[in-house]
């Protein structure tokens, strides 16, 4: 199963992000919520939900660079379960185990100029949240993790 893990760049650097946490995936609930979307559209919706949750992780880690990060990984179904608490996101899942580094497919990260909007969004500025919603995250293959901007 492909999952989308919200993370921070500090977690990527330390490779500590790939343990039990909430994540996102193409779930039956997401399919029901977006019945006209194809598989690519559903995957994009799950990735966007993870990007939103990345803001929460950044808020909890003030020393982390203020750029949203989503890690895409293909994991065994056995380590994915229902989220611990009710989530408004139909793509929400719980990661129940540890993701092996070899399961990581790619990462998506804000370009560095987005850091001001991330900081402003964390300060509650709705206009910054809206600008972030319009930004595309940059794609990096797993072989390019060292090239991810900080």
C-alpha positions as CSV (number, residue, x, y, z in Angstrom):
1,X,0.0,0.0,0.0
2,X,1.3,3.5,-0.9
3,X,1.2,5.8,2.1
4,X,1.9,9.5,2.5
5,X,3.7,10.4,5.7
6,X,3.7,14.0,7.0
7,X,7.1,14.9,8.3
8,X,9.7,17.5,8.9
9,X,13.1,18.0,7.2
10,X,14.8,17.3,10.6
11,X,13.1,13.9,10.7
12,X,14.2,13.2,7.1
13,X,17.8,14.1,8.0
14,X,17.7,11.8,11.1
15,X,15.5,9.2,9.3
16,X,13.4,9.0,12.5
17,X,10.2,9.8,10.8
18,X,9.3,6.4,9.6
19,X,7.7,5.0,12.8
20,X,4.2,4.8,14.2
21,X,2.2,8.0,13.4
22,X,-0.8,9.1,11.5
23,X,-0.4,9.1,7.7
24,X,-2.6,9.2,4.6
25,X,-3.5,6.7,1.8
26,X,-6.1,6.0,-0.8
27,X,-8.7,4.5,1.5
28,X,-12.3,3.3,0.9
29,X,-13.5,6.4,2.6
30,X,-11.5,8.6,0.3
31,X,-12.8,6.8,-2.7
32,X,-16.4,7.3,-1.4
33,X,-15.7,11.0,-0.8
34,X,-14.3,11.6,-4.3
35,X,-16.1,9.1,-6.5
36,X,-15.3,10.9,-9.8
37,X,-11.5,10.9,-9.2
38,X,-9.2,8.5,-10.9
39,X,-6.4,6.7,-9.0
40,X,-3.9,9.6,-9.6
41,X,-6.4,12.1,-8.3
42,X,-7.0,10.1,-5.2
43,X,-3.3,9.7,-4.6
44,X,-2.9,13.5,-5.0
45,X,-5.7,14.1,-2.5
46,X,-4.0,11.8,0.1
47,X,-0.7,13.6,-0.5
48,X,-2.3,17.0,0.0
49,X,-3.8,15.9,3.3
50,X,-0.4,14.7,4.4
51,X,1.1,18.1,3.4
52,X,-1.5,19.8,5.6
53,X,-0.6,17.5,8.5
54,X,3.1,18.3,8.0
55,X,2.3,21.8,9.3
56,X,1.3,20.2,12.6
57,X,4.6,18.3,12.8
58,X,6.5,21.5,12.0
59,X,4.6,23.4,14.7
60,X,5.6,20.7,17.2
61,X,9.3,20.9,16.2
62,X,10.3,24.6,16.3
63,X,13.8,23.9,15.3
64,X,12.7,22.1,12.1
65,X,13.1,24.1,8.8
66,X,9.7,25.6,7.9
67,X,9.0,23.6,4.8
68,X,6.3,21.0,4.4
69,X,7.5,17.5,3.7
70,X,5.6,14.4,2.6
71,X,7.3,11.0,2.4
72,X,5.7,8.5,0.0
73,X,6.4,4.9,0.8
74,X,5.1,1.5,-0.3
75,X,4.5,-0.5,2.8
76,X,2.9,-3.9,3.6
77,X,-0.8,-3.7,4.4
78,X,-0.1,-5.3,7.8
79,X,1.5,-2.1,9.2
80,X,-1.4,0.2,8.2
81,X,-4.5,0.4,10.3
82,X,-7.3,2.7,11.3
83,X,-6.3,6.0,12.9
84,X,-6.4,6.1,16.7
85,X,-8.9,9.0,16.8
86,X,-11.6,10.2,14.5
87,X,-10.1,12.2,11.7
88,X,-11.9,14.6,9.4
89,X,-9.7,13.4,6.5
90,X,-11.1,10.4,4.7
91,X,-7.5,9.5,3.7
92,X,-6.3,9.1,7.3
93,X,-4.6,5.9,8.3
94,X,-2.4,4.9,11.2
95,X,1.1,3.6,10.5
96,X,1.5,0.8,13.0
97,X,5.1,-0.2,12.5
98,X,8.4,1.0,11.2
99,X,8.9,1.9,7.5
100,X,12.1,0.4,6.1
101,X,14.3,2.9,4.2
102,X,14.0,0.8,1.1
103,X,10.2,1.2,1.1
104,X,10.5,5.0,0.6
105,X,9.7,5.9,-3.0
106,X,10.1,9.6,-3.0
107,X,9.5,12.8,-1.0
108,X,7.6,16.0,-1.8
109,X,8.8,19.2,-0.2
110,X,8.0,22.9,-0.5
111,X,10.5,25.0,-2.4
112,X,12.5,27.2,0.0
113,X,10.7,30.4,-0.9
114,X,7.6,28.9,0.7
115,X,9.2,29.1,4.2
116,X,7.7,32.5,4.9
117,X,4.2,31.2,4.1
118,X,4.7,28.2,6.3
119,X,5.8,30.4,9.2
120,X,2.9,32.7,8.7
121,X,0.5,29.8,8.4
122,X,1.8,28.5,11.7
123,X,1.1,31.9,13.2
124,X,-2.5,31.6,12.1
125,X,-2.5,33.8,9.0
126,X,-5.3,32.4,6.8
127,X,-3.9,34.1,3.7
128,X,-0.7,32.2,4.1
129,X,-2.6,28.9,4.5
130,X,-4.4,29.7,1.2
131,X,-1.2,30.5,-0.6
132,X,0.3,27.1,0.6
133,X,-2.8,25.3,-0.7
134,X,-2.0,26.8,-4.1
135,X,1.7,25.7,-4.0
136,X,2.9,22.5,-5.6
137,X,5.4,20.5,-3.6
138,X,8.6,19.6,-5.4
139,X,9.2,15.9,-6.1
140,X,12.4,14.2,-5.2
141,X,13.2,10.5,-6.0
142,X,14.6,8.5,-3.1
143,X,18.0,8.6,-4.7
144,X,17.9,12.5,-4.5
145,X,17.2,12.8,-0.7
146,X,20.5,14.7,-0.2
147,X,19.4,17.3,-2.7
148,X,16.2,18.2,-0.9
149,X,16.4,21.9,-0.1
150,X,16.5,22.9,3.6
